[in-house]
Amino acid sequence: MRRLLTEAFVEEPTAAFDEFISSERYVNHNPAAPDGLDALVEMDRSARSRGETLYYPRVHRIIGQGNFVVSFAHQVWNDIDYAAFDIFRLEGGLIVEHWDNVEVLPDPADLVNSGKF
């Protein structure tokens, strides 16, 4: 999971999604994202061609149990910083399902504590 987030979901990818995601079955439970590896690759390609970006500059925690893995990371989407929780279900070492929850990070000047990270 760390490699997926730090090599495929980066500003300049060094790894392809198909190294991590099943081409036979991929269900994305985010209503704004498509199901299927081919659709995900096309969405990423299309977004990048429009200058839109989605990347993870830092992964803070990764926890796994059984065939589920959860990551807590700093995500940037179109120049907006988010705290992102991603849940992945794997089969045969590849991701077959994904859930996520993101929250906009407040401006550091507005923090009254150390923030999310």
N, CA, C and O atoms as a GROMACS GRO file, in nm:
protein
  468
    1MET      N    1   0.081  -0.118   0.000
    1MET     CA    2   0.000   0.000   0.000
    1MET      C    3   0.086   0.125   0.000
    1MET      O    4   0.055   0.222  -0.069
    2ARG      N    5   0.194   0.122   0.077
    2ARG     CA    6   0.282   0.239   0.079
    2ARG      C    7   0.336   0.267  -0.061
    2ARG      O    8   0.343   0.382  -0.103
    3ARG      N    9   0.375   0.162  -0.134
    3ARG     CA   10   0.425   0.182  -0.271
    3ARG      C   11   0.318   0.240  -0.362
    3ARG      O   12   0.347   0.328  -0.442
    4LEU      N   13   0.193   0.194  -0.350
    4LEU     CA   14   0.085   0.250  -0.431
    4LEU      C   15   0.075   0.400  -0.410
    4LEU      O   16   0.069   0.477  -0.506
    5LEU      N   17   0.074   0.442  -0.284
    5LEU     CA   18   0.055   0.582  -0.252
    5LEU      C   19   0.178   0.668  -0.280
    5LEU      O   20   0.166   0.786  -0.310
    6THR      N   21   0.297   0.608  -0.271
    6THR     CA   22   0.419   0.687  -0.288
    6THR      C   23   0.484   0.671  -0.425
    6THR      O   24   0.580   0.741  -0.457
    7GLU      N   25   0.433   0.578  -0.508
    7GLU     CA   26   0.491   0.560  -0.641
    7GLU      C   27   0.390   0.578  -0.754
    7GLU      O   28   0.427   0.622  -0.862
    8ALA      N   29   0.263   0.545  -0.730
    8ALA     CA   30   0.160   0.560  -0.835
    8ALA      C   31   0.080   0.688  -0.816
    8ALA      O   32   0.048   0.756  -0.914
    9PHE      N   33   0.047   0.721  -0.692
    9PHE     CA   34  -0.029   0.844  -0.664
    9PHE      C   35   0.067   0.954  -0.620
    9PHE      O   36   0.063   1.000  -0.506
   10VAL      N   37   0.153   0.996  -0.713
   10VAL     CA   38   0.248   1.104  -0.687
   10VAL      C   39   0.244   1.199  -0.807
   10VAL      O   40   0.186   1.168  -0.911
   11GLU      N   41   0.307   1.314  -0.790
   11GLU     CA   42   0.306   1.413  -0.898
   11GLU      C   43   0.368   1.356  -1.026
   11GLU      O   44   0.317   1.380  -1.136
   12GLU      N   45   0.476   1.282  -1.012
   12GLU     CA   46   0.542   1.218  -1.127
   12GLU      C   47   0.547   1.067  -1.100
   12GLU      O   48   0.645   1.019  -1.043
   13PRO      N   49   0.444   0.993  -1.139
   13PRO     CA   50   0.437   0.849  -1.106
   13PRO      C   51   0.556   0.769  -1.160
   13PRO      O   52   0.603   0.790  -1.271
   14THR      N   53   0.603   0.676  -1.076
   14THR     CA   54   0.709   0.584  -1.117
   14THR      C   55   0.658   0.440  -1.122
   14THR      O   56   0.733   0.349  -1.157
   15ALA      N   57   0.532   0.421  -1.089
   15ALA     CA   58   0.472   0.287  -1.093
   15ALA      C   59   0.332   0.298  -1.153
   15ALA      O   60   0.267   0.402  -1.142
   16ALA      N   61   0.289   0.190  -1.216
   16ALA     CA   62   0.156   0.187  -1.278
   16ALA      C   63   0.054   0.129  -1.182
   16ALA      O   64   0.087   0.046  -1.096
   17PHE      N   65  -0.071   0.172  -1.196
   17PHE     CA   66  -0.178   0.123  -1.110
   17PHE      C   67  -0.194  -0.029  -1.117
   17PHE      O   68  -0.229  -0.092  -1.018
   18ASP      N   69  -0.167  -0.087  -1.234
   18ASP     CA   70  -0.191  -0.231  -1.249
   18ASP      C   71  -0.093  -0.316  -1.168
   18ASP      O   72  -0.112  -0.438  -1.158
   19GLU      N   73   0.010  -0.257  -1.109
   19GLU     CA   74   0.098  -0.329  -1.018
   19GLU      C   75   0.029  -0.356  -0.885
   19GLU      O   76   0.071  -0.444  -0.809
   20PHE      N   77  -0.077  -0.280  -0.855
   20PHE     CA   78  -0.140  -0.284  -0.724
   20PHE      C   79  -0.289  -0.316  -0.727
   20PHE      O   80  -0.343  -0.365  -0.628
   21ILE      N   81  -0.354  -0.289  -0.839
   21ILE     CA   82  -0.499  -0.300  -0.848
   21ILE      C   83  -0.538  -0.410  -0.946
   21ILE      O   84  -0.482  -0.420  -1.055
   22SER      N   85  -0.634  -0.492  -0.907
   22SER     CA   86  -0.680  -0.602  -0.990
   22SER      C   87  -0.743  -0.551  -1.120
   22SER      O   88  -0.825  -0.459  -1.119
   23SER      N   89  -0.704  -0.612  -1.230
   23SER     CA   90  -0.765  -0.577  -1.359
   23SER      C   91  -0.896  -0.654  -1.380
   23SER      O   92  -0.974  -0.620  -1.468
   24GLU      N   93  -0.919  -0.757  -1.300
   24GLU     CA   94  -1.039  -0.839  -1.312
   24GLU      C   95  -1.157  -0.782  -1.234
   24GLU      O   96  -1.271  -0.789  -1.279
   25ARG      N   97  -1.128  -0.723  -1.117
   25ARG     CA   98  -1.236  -0.671  -1.033
   25ARG      C   99  -1.181  -0.560  -0.945
   25ARG      O  100  -1.091  -0.582  -0.864
   26TYR      N  101  -1.236  -0.441  -0.962
   26TYR     CA  102  -1.200  -0.329  -0.876
   26TYR      C  103  -1.326  -0.246  -0.854
   26TYR      O  104  -1.381  -0.188  -0.948
   27VAL      N  105  -1.370  -0.240  -0.729
   27VAL     CA  106  -1.489  -0.163  -0.692
   27VAL      C  107  -1.442  -0.045  -0.608
   27VAL      O  108  -1.378  -0.062  -0.504
   28ASN      N  109  -1.474   0.075  -0.654
   28ASN     CA  110  -1.440   0.196  -0.580
   28ASN      C  111  -1.568   0.250  -0.517
   28ASN      O  112  -1.662   0.286  -0.588
   29HIS      N  113  -1.572   0.254  -0.386
   29HIS     CA  114  -1.693   0.296  -0.314
   29HIS      C  115  -1.704   0.448  -0.301
   29HIS      O  116  -1.794   0.497  -0.232
   30ASN      N  117  -1.616   0.521  -0.365
   30ASN     CA  118  -1.626   0.666  -0.372
   30ASN      C  119  -1.716   0.698  -0.492
   30ASN      O  120  -1.681   0.661  -0.605
   31PRO      N  121  -1.830   0.765  -0.472
   31PRO     CA  122  -1.921   0.790  -0.584
   31PRO      C  123  -1.863   0.879  -0.693
   31PRO      O  124  -1.916   0.882  -0.804
   32ALA      N  125  -1.755   0.952  -0.664
   32ALA     CA  126  -1.694   1.038  -0.764
   32ALA      C  127  -1.585   0.967  -0.844
   32ALA      O  128  -1.526   1.026  -0.935
   33ALA      N  129  -1.557   0.842  -0.811
   33ALA     CA  130  -1.451   0.767  -0.879
   33ALA      C  131  -1.510   0.642  -0.944
   33ALA      O  132  -1.607   0.586  -0.893
   34PRO      N  133  -1.452   0.600  -1.055
   34PRO     CA  134  -1.509   0.487  -1.128
   34PRO      C  135  -1.467   0.351  -1.073
   34PRO      O  136  -1.366   0.339  -1.004
   35ASP      N  137  -1.545   0.250  -1.106
   35ASP     CA  138  -1.507   0.111  -1.081
   35ASP      C  139  -1.423   0.064  -1.199
   35ASP      O  140  -1.435   0.116  -1.310
   36GLY      N  141  -1.340  -0.034  -1.175
   36GLY     CA  142  -1.260  -0.094  -1.282
   36GLY      C  143  -1.126  -0.025  -1.299
   36GLY      O  144  -1.116   0.098  -1.296
   37LEU      N  145  -1.022  -0.106  -1.318
   37LEU     CA  146  -0.887  -0.055  -1.336
   37LEU      C  147  -0.877   0.036  -1.458
   37LEU      O  148  -0.821   0.145  -1.449
   38ASP      N  149  -0.930  -0.008  -1.571
   38ASP     CA  150  -0.921   0.073  -1.693
   38ASP      C  151  -0.984   0.210  -1.674
   38ASP      O  152  -0.929   0.310  -1.720
   39ALA      N  153  -1.098   0.215  -1.608
   39ALA     CA  154  -1.167   0.343  -1.585
   39ALA      C  155  -1.085   0.432  -1.491
   39ALA      O  156  -1.080   0.553  -1.511
   40LEU      N  157  -1.022   0.373  -1.391
   40LEU     CA  158  -0.939   0.450  -1.299
   40LEU      C  159  -0.818   0.509  -1.372
   40LEU      O  160  -0.785   0.626  -1.352
   41VAL      N  161  -0.754   0.428  -1.455
   41VAL     CA  162  -0.638   0.476  -1.532
   41VAL      C  163  -0.681   0.589  -1.624
   41VAL      O  164  -0.610   0.690  -1.634
   42GLU      N  165  -0.795   0.575  -1.691
   42GLU     CA  166  -0.843   0.679  -1.781
   42GLU      C  167  -0.879   0.806  -1.705
   42GLU      O  168  -0.850   0.916  -1.752
   43MET      N  169  -0.941   0.792  -1.587
   43MET     CA  170  -0.974   0.909  -1.506
   43MET      C  171  -0.847   0.984  -1.468
   43MET      O  172  -0.843   1.107  -1.476
   44ASP      N  173  -0.744   0.911  -1.426
   44ASP     CA  174  -0.617   0.974  -1.388
   44ASP      C  175  -0.552   1.042  -1.509
   44ASP      O  176  -0.506   1.156  -1.498
   45ARG      N  177  -0.550   0.974  -1.623
   45ARG     CA  178  -0.490   1.031  -1.744
   45ARG      C  179  -0.563   1.158  -1.785
   45ARG      O  180  -0.500   1.259  -1.816
   46SER      N  181  -0.695   1.152  -1.786
   46SER     CA  182  -0.776   1.266  -1.826
   46SER      C  183  -0.757   1.384  -1.731
   46SER      O  184  -0.743   1.498  -1.775
   47ALA      N  185  -0.756   1.358  -1.601
   47ALA     CA  186  -0.737   1.464  -1.502
   47ALA      C  187  -0.601   1.530  -1.519
   47ALA      O  188  -0.589   1.652  -1.516
   48ARG      N  189  -0.497   1.448  -1.537
   48ARG     CA  190  -0.363   1.504  -1.555
   48ARG      C  191  -0.354   1.589  -1.681
   48ARG      O  192  -0.286   1.691  -1.683
   49SER      N  193  -0.424   1.546  -1.787
   49SER     CA  194  -0.420   1.624  -1.912
   49SER      C  195  -0.487   1.761  -1.895
   49SER      O  196  -0.458   1.854  -1.970
   50ARG      N  197  -0.577   1.773  -1.798
   50ARG     CA  198  -0.643   1.901  -1.768
   50ARG      C  199  -0.567   1.980  -1.661
   50ARG      O  200  -0.611   2.088  -1.621
   51GLY      N  201  -0.455   1.927  -1.615
   51GLY     CA  202  -0.376   1.994  -1.512
   51GLY      C  203  -0.424   1.968  -1.371
   51GLY      O  204  -0.377   2.033  -1.277
   52GLU      N  205  -0.516   1.873  -1.354
   52GLU     CA  206  -0.565   1.838  -1.220
   52GLU      C  207  -0.472   1.733  -1.161
   52GLU      O  208  -0.422   1.645  -1.231
   53THR      N  209  -0.448   1.743  -1.032
   53THR     CA  210  -0.357   1.649  -0.967
   53THR      C  211  -0.420   1.589  -0.842
   53THR      O  212  -0.500   1.653  -0.774
   54LEU      N  213  -0.384   1.466  -0.815
   54LEU     CA  214  -0.418   1.396  -0.691
   54LEU      C  215  -0.295   1.317  -0.653
   54LEU      O  216  -0.254   1.225  -0.723
   55TYR      N  217  -0.237   1.354  -0.541
   55TYR     CA  218  -0.116   1.282  -0.499
   55TYR      C  219  -0.103   1.285  -0.347
   55TYR      O  220  -0.169   1.362  -0.278
   56TYR      N  221  -0.016   1.198  -0.298
   56TYR     CA  222   0.007   1.181  -0.155
   56TYR      C  223   0.150   1.222  -0.123
   56TYR      O  224   0.242   1.144  -0.148
   57PRO      N  225   0.173   1.342  -0.069
   57PRO     CA  226   0.309   1.380  -0.036
   57PRO      C  227   0.365   1.308   0.086
   57PRO      O  228   0.487   1.299   0.103
   58ARG      N  229   0.276   1.257   0.173
   58ARG     CA  230   0.326   1.188   0.292
   58ARG      C  231   0.223   1.088   0.343
   58ARG      O  232   0.105   1.120   0.358
   59VAL      N  233   0.269   0.968   0.368
   59VAL     CA  234   0.187   0.863   0.429
   59VAL      C  235   0.226   0.857   0.577
   59VAL      O  236   0.343   0.837   0.609
   60HIS      N  237   0.129   0.875   0.666
   60HIS     CA  238   0.158   0.881   0.809
   60HIS      C  239   0.145   0.745   0.878
   60HIS      O  240   0.226   0.711   0.964
   61ARG      N  241   0.044   0.668   0.841
   61ARG     CA  242   0.023   0.537   0.904
   61ARG      C  243  -0.037   0.440   0.803
   61ARG      O  244  -0.116   0.478   0.717
   62ILE      N  245   0.005   0.315   0.816
   62ILE     CA  246  -0.058   0.207   0.740
   62ILE      C  247  -0.080   0.093   0.838
   62ILE      O  248   0.012   0.050   0.908
   63ILE      N  249  -0.204   0.044   0.841
   63ILE     CA  250  -0.240  -0.064   0.932
   63ILE      C  251  -0.309  -0.172   0.851
   63ILE      O  252  -0.397  -0.143   0.770
   64GLY      N  253  -0.270  -0.296   0.871
   64GLY     CA  254  -0.332  -0.405   0.800
   64GLY      C  255  -0.379  -0.514   0.894
   64GLY      O  256  -0.317  -0.540   0.997
   65GLN      N  257  -0.489  -0.578   0.856
   65GLN     CA  258  -0.538  -0.695   0.929
   65GLN      C  259  -0.613  -0.781   0.829
   65GLN      O  260  -0.704  -0.734   0.761
   66GLY      N  261  -0.573  -0.907   0.820
   66GLY     CA  262  -0.635  -0.996   0.724
   66GLY      C  263  -0.614  -0.941   0.584
   66GLY      O  264  -0.501  -0.910   0.546
   67ASN      N  265  -0.720  -0.929   0.508
   67ASN     CA  266  -0.707  -0.878   0.371
   67ASN      C  267  -0.749  -0.730   0.359
   67ASN      O  268  -0.779  -0.682   0.249
   68PHE      N  269  -0.749  -0.658   0.472
   68PHE     CA  270  -0.781  -0.515   0.471
   68PHE      C  271  -0.659  -0.434   0.513
   68PHE      O  272  -0.584  -0.473   0.603
   69VAL      N  273  -0.640  -0.321   0.448
   69VAL     CA  274  -0.534  -0.228   0.482
   69VAL      C  275  -0.593  -0.088   0.487
   69VAL      O  276  -0.670  -0.049   0.400
   70VAL      N  277  -0.555  -0.012   0.590
   70VAL     CA  278  -0.600   0.126   0.605
   70VAL      C  279  -0.477   0.216   0.603
   70VAL      O  280  -0.376   0.186   0.667
   71SER      N  281  -0.487   0.326   0.529
   71SER     CA  282  -0.379   0.424   0.531
   71SER      C  283  -0.434   0.558   0.580
   71SER      O  284  -0.549   0.593   0.552
   72PHE      N  285  -0.351   0.631   0.651
   72PHE     CA  286  -0.380   0.767   0.694
   72PHE      C  287  -0.270   0.852   0.634
   72PHE      O  288  -0.152   0.833   0.665
   73ALA      N  289  -0.306   0.946   0.548
   73ALA     CA  290  -0.204   1.018   0.473
   73ALA      C  291  -0.244   1.162   0.448
   73ALA      O  292  -0.360   1.201   0.462
   74HIS      N  293  -0.145   1.240   0.411
   74HIS     CA  294  -0.165   1.375   0.363
   74HIS      C  295  -0.185   1.364   0.212
   74HIS      O  296  -0.099   1.312   0.141
   75GLN      N  297  -0.298   1.412   0.165
   75GLN     CA  298  -0.333   1.406   0.023
   75GLN      C  299  -0.349   1.548  -0.030
   75GLN      O  300  -0.398   1.637   0.040
   76VAL      N  301  -0.306   1.568  -0.153
   76VAL     CA  302  -0.327   1.697  -0.219
   76VAL      C  303  -0.408   1.670  -0.345
   76VAL      O  304  -0.371   1.588  -0.428
   77TRP      N  305  -0.519   1.741  -0.356
   77TRP     CA  306  -0.604   1.728  -0.474
   77TRP      C  307  -0.631   1.868  -0.525
   77TRP      O  308  -0.696   1.949  -0.459
   78ASN      N  309  -0.581   1.895  -0.645
   78ASN     CA  310  -0.597   2.027  -0.708
   78ASN      C  311  -0.556   2.140  -0.614
   78ASN      O  312  -0.628   2.238  -0.595
   79ASP      N  313  -0.437   2.124  -0.556
   79ASP     CA  314  -0.374   2.224  -0.469
   79ASP      C  315  -0.446   2.246  -0.336
   79ASP      O  316  -0.420   2.346  -0.268
   80ILE      N  317  -0.536   2.156  -0.298
   80ILE     CA  318  -0.601   2.163  -0.167
   80ILE      C  319  -0.550   2.045  -0.084
   80ILE      O  320  -0.550   1.931  -0.129
   81ASP      N  321  -0.507   2.074   0.039
   81ASP     CA  322  -0.453   1.972   0.128
   81ASP      C  323  -0.565   1.903   0.206
   81ASP      O  324  -0.657   1.968   0.256
   82TYR      N  325  -0.555   1.771   0.214
   82TYR     CA  326  -0.654   1.689   0.284
   82TYR      C  327  -0.585   1.591   0.378
   82TYR      O  328  -0.471   1.550   0.354
   83ALA      N  329  -0.656   1.553   0.483
   83ALA     CA  330  -0.622   1.435   0.562
   83ALA      C  331  -0.706   1.324   0.500
   83ALA      O  332  -0.828   1.338   0.488
   84ALA      N  333  -0.643   1.215   0.459
   84ALA     CA  334  -0.714   1.109   0.386
   84ALA      C  335  -0.699   0.975   0.457
   84ALA      O  336  -0.589   0.932   0.492
   85PHE      N  337  -0.813   0.910   0.476
   85PHE     CA  338  -0.816   0.771   0.520
   85PHE      C  339  -0.860   0.688   0.399
   85PHE      O  340  -0.966   0.713   0.342
   86ASP      N  341  -0.780   0.592   0.361
   86ASP     CA  342  -0.815   0.500   0.252
   86ASP      C  343  -0.819   0.360   0.309
   86ASP      O  344  -0.730   0.319   0.383
   87ILE      N  345  -0.924   0.286   0.274
   87ILE     CA  346  -0.937   0.147   0.314
   87ILE      C  347  -0.934   0.063   0.188
   87ILE      O  348  -1.008   0.090   0.093
   88PHE      N  349  -0.849  -0.036   0.187
   88PHE     CA  350  -0.834  -0.124   0.072
   88PHE      C  351  -0.863  -0.268   0.113
   88PHE      O  352  -0.822  -0.312   0.221
   89ARG      N  353  -0.933  -0.341   0.027
   89ARG     CA  354  -0.949  -0.486   0.046
   89ARG      C  355  -0.873  -0.553  -0.067
   89ARG      O  356  -0.886  -0.516  -0.184
   90LEU      N  357  -0.793  -0.652  -0.029
   90LEU     CA  358  -0.708  -0.721  -0.126
   90LEU      C  359  -0.751  -0.866  -0.146
   90LEU      O  360  -0.804  -0.930  -0.055
   91GLU      N  361  -0.727  -0.915  -0.264
   91GLU     CA  362  -0.739  -1.057  -0.296
   91GLU      C  363  -0.620  -1.093  -0.383
   91GLU      O  364  -0.592  -1.024  -0.482
   92GLY      N  365  -0.550  -1.198  -0.348
   92GLY     CA  366  -0.435  -1.240  -0.427
   92GLY      C  367  -0.328  -1.133  -0.436
   92GLY      O  368  -0.256  -1.126  -0.536
   93GLY      N  369  -0.316  -1.049  -0.334
   93GLY     CA  370  -0.214  -0.946  -0.331
   93GLY      C  371  -0.248  -0.819  -0.408
   93GLY      O  372  -0.166  -0.728  -0.416
   94LEU      N  373  -0.368  -0.812  -0.467
   94LEU     CA  374  -0.408  -0.694  -0.542
   94LEU      C  375  -0.535  -0.632  -0.482
   94LEU      O  376  -0.616  -0.702  -0.422
   95ILE      N  377  -0.549  -0.502  -0.499
   95ILE     CA  378  -0.666  -0.431  -0.446
   95ILE      C  379  -0.788  -0.465  -0.531
   95ILE      O  380  -0.783  -0.457  -0.654
   96VAL      N  381  -0.896  -0.503  -0.464
   96VAL     CA  382  -1.022  -0.531  -0.533
   96VAL      C  383  -1.135  -0.437  -0.488
   96VAL      O  384  -1.237  -0.426  -0.556
   97GLU      N  385  -1.115  -0.369  -0.374
   97GLU     CA  386  -1.214  -0.271  -0.327
   97GLU      C  387  -1.142  -0.156  -0.258
   97GLU      O  388  -1.034  -0.174  -0.200
   98HIS      N  389  -1.204  -0.038  -0.265
   98HIS     CA  390  -1.147   0.082  -0.204
   98HIS      C  391  -1.258   0.170  -0.148
   98HIS      O  392  -1.360   0.192  -0.212
   99TRP      N  393  -1.236   0.219  -0.027
   99TRP     CA  394  -1.322   0.318   0.037
   99TRP      C  395  -1.231   0.433   0.078
   99TRP      O  396  -1.112   0.412   0.104
  100ASP      N  397  -1.285   0.554   0.086
  100ASP     CA  398  -1.203   0.664   0.136
  100ASP      C  399  -1.288   0.767   0.209
  100ASP      O  400  -1.410   0.776   0.190
  101ASN      N  401  -1.220   0.843   0.292
  101ASN     CA  402  -1.280   0.954   0.362
  101ASN      C  403  -1.174   1.062   0.371
  101ASN      O  404  -1.064   1.036   0.421
  102VAL      N  405  -1.205   1.182   0.323
  102VAL     CA  406  -1.108   1.291   0.324
  102VAL      C  407  -1.168   1.412   0.394
  102VAL      O  408  -1.289   1.433   0.395
  103GLU      N  409  -1.079   1.492   0.453
  103GLU     CA  410  -1.120   1.614   0.521
  103GLU      C  411  -1.018   1.722   0.487
  103GLU      O  412  -0.897   1.700   0.497
  104VAL      N  413  -1.067   1.839   0.449
  104VAL     CA  414  -0.977   1.950   0.417
  104VAL      C  415  -0.897   1.987   0.542
  104VAL      O  416  -0.951   1.998   0.652
  105LEU      N  417  -0.766   2.004   0.522
  105LEU     CA  418  -0.681   2.047   0.633
  105LEU      C  419  -0.695   2.198   0.650
  105LEU      O  420  -0.691   2.273   0.553
  106PRO      N  421  -0.710   2.243   0.775
  106PRO     CA  422  -0.720   2.388   0.797
  106PRO      C  423  -0.586   2.456   0.771
  106PRO      O  424  -0.480   2.394   0.774
  107ASP      N  425  -0.594   2.584   0.746
  107ASP     CA  426  -0.472   2.664   0.731
  107ASP      C  427  -0.394   2.655   0.861
  107ASP      O  428  -0.453   2.667   0.968
  108PRO      N  429  -0.263   2.634   0.856
  108PRO     CA  430  -0.185   2.625   0.979
  108PRO      C  431  -0.203   2.745   1.072
  108PRO      O  432  -0.193   2.731   1.194
  109ALA      N  433  -0.230   2.862   1.017
  109ALA     CA  434  -0.250   2.981   1.101
  109ALA      C  435  -0.379   2.972   1.182
  109ALA      O  436  -0.393   3.041   1.283
  110ASP      N  437  -0.472   2.887   1.140
  110ASP     CA  438  -0.599   2.872   1.211
  110ASP      C  439  -0.596   2.764   1.318
  110ASP      O  440  -0.694   2.748   1.391
  111LEU      N  441  -0.488   2.691   1.329
  111LEU     CA  442  -0.481   2.581   1.424
  111LEU      C  443  -0.461   2.631   1.566
  111LEU      O  444  -0.387   2.726   1.592
  112VAL      N  445  -0.530   2.565   1.658
  112VAL     CA  446  -0.509   2.593   1.801
  112VAL      C  447  -0.436   2.476   1.868
  112VAL      O  448  -0.413   2.476   1.988
  113ASN      N  449  -0.401   2.375   1.786
  113ASN     CA  450  -0.322   2.263   1.834
  113ASN      C  451  -0.229   2.222   1.720
  113ASN      O  452  -0.206   2.301   1.629
  114SER      N  453  -0.177   2.101   1.723
  114SER     CA  454  -0.081   2.060   1.621
  114SER      C  455  -0.147   2.013   1.492
  114SER      O  456  -0.077   1.977   1.397
  115GLY      N  457  -0.280   2.012   1.485
  115GLY     CA  458  -0.348   1.971   1.363
  115GLY      C  459  -0.359   1.821   1.349
  115GLY      O  460  -0.337   1.747   1.444
  116LYS      N  461  -0.393   1.776   1.229
  116LYS     CA  462  -0.413   1.633   1.204
  116LYS      C  463  -0.284   1.552   1.216
  116LYS      O  464  -0.285   1.437   1.260
  117PHE      N  465  -0.175   1.613   1.176
  117PHE     CA  466  -0.049   1.537   1.171
  117PHE      C  467   0.045   1.587   1.277
  117PHE      O  468   0.157   1.536   1.289
   0.00000   0.00000   0.00000
